[in-house]
């Protein structure tokens, strides 16, 4: 008996071979796609590792391109078709209006910080004496409360204050030396930021659309997150930058009027403190006012208190809701936590990246909640089946 009867018909054999070929082709495609994804991941990690030393300049170049994009558009409107000239003109404005003043003010602040350090080292700053004056000027009930809370030992308290001040002075000295010794690195980073910023200004829209198209998510979600990203960046930089500069300048002017030393350094500290919503600047002007009142400079202390409450506080209450709160929709407590966390984690860039992370976090969960609500609303309700027939 022939064994051909045990074989499947020719058509079935062809279908079986075709199915095997499709499975083999699918498996091969999966391997090839997996290999490409592995290559893409390795290439991305290699690029990030190489570009990481210039991450901060590239970040600030991108942020500057986002903030000054309207100015670039205006220049381009005056000279249609001349994108290169519009980008160069925008960079010139940024350099002379923002970068150079910031460098000059920063140099003056570093000089004042070095003077403070030298004063500590030479013993010309007697923090313990100031503390004794302040304690002596307080009411007796307040002194009794401080005694019960562990600050009654005046010598020990003075030593703690003095040690803290000296450690702070050492930190300031280290930062000043780092800034002074890193002039070449600063100039290199500045050059990279300006060079990259030129291309971000000129090609920013195309780069943004390409990134949105490449994101591995639905196009509508990617576009919504991109819009949210731009809104938060603009609001955060405008809010943190403008509010900080205004409050720092007002504080420096106030300290100059009352005759305080190192007014630029105190203004910088107030600008950084303004990152903390509502109470930030008070961390600077309240101790200054207490010190002035304790040493008998009554009108100077009153001026600092009046300026801190009526001028600096009013600037915060007026500007911050306009520039930050209405655009981002981020609660104040979240801005506070993410700003401090960003500063602690990555330094100055955390001022922007911290609230940005909070905003994207809120936006992502809002999108997910909206999708789930839409899915539950559009889900078809199960129609009741026909009633079972009963036997008569």
C-alpha angles and dihedrals in degrees: 000000000000118000092218089091089069093059121089118252116277093254092052090048091052091050090049092051091047091052092049090050091050091050091049091047091049092049090048091050090051091051092048092048091047090050091050092050091050090050091048092050092049092047091049092049091048091050092048092048092051095044095041096094087062096040094112096050091046091048093050090045090055092047092049090049090053094047096044096040091105090055090050090050090052092052089047090051089056092048108029114200094017100103094155094054092047091051092048092048091050092050091050090054091048092048097050098034100040116009102045095044089047091051093048094048091044091053091051091049092051090050091052091047090053090050090053091050092050090049090054092047093050093046095243091126109069104188091169090056091050090050091051090051092050092048091049092052094053121097117264092248091055091048090051091051091050089050091054092046093057100266094098093098096083095190094051091046091050091050092051091049092047093049091049092049092049092049090049089050090052090052091050090050092051092050092047092051090047091052093045094047094046099060093119092049091047092052090048092050091047091051091049091048093051093045094048091041090059091060093041090055094046099039101022096115093050092046091050094050091047091052092049091050091049096051110110095235141080113302094235092052092046091052092047092051091047091053090047090050093053093046094051093046093051094045095044096048093043091046100041094037101043096038092045094048093046095047093042091050092047090049093048091050091049093049090048091052092053093046101250117161123240093024094170091054091049090047090052091050089051091049090054091044089054087070086077106079119244101343101044103098091044088068086070108032097042095061090044091052092047091050093050093049091047094055092048099259092132102163091044091053091047091051091052092049093047092047093046094051103033104029111023094035092046091052090054094047093048103039105035098059090046097047103031119010101052095047103042102034088211115145116245093242091055091049089052095049096043094044093052091042092049092050091049094046106041107003126232094356088063089073087076103023094052097059089036090059089049092050094049090046091055092043093050095051091044090054091048092049091049092050092050092049091050091047092051092046095048096042109118113246115236109251114225113256124240116285113261114259115246121217114247 
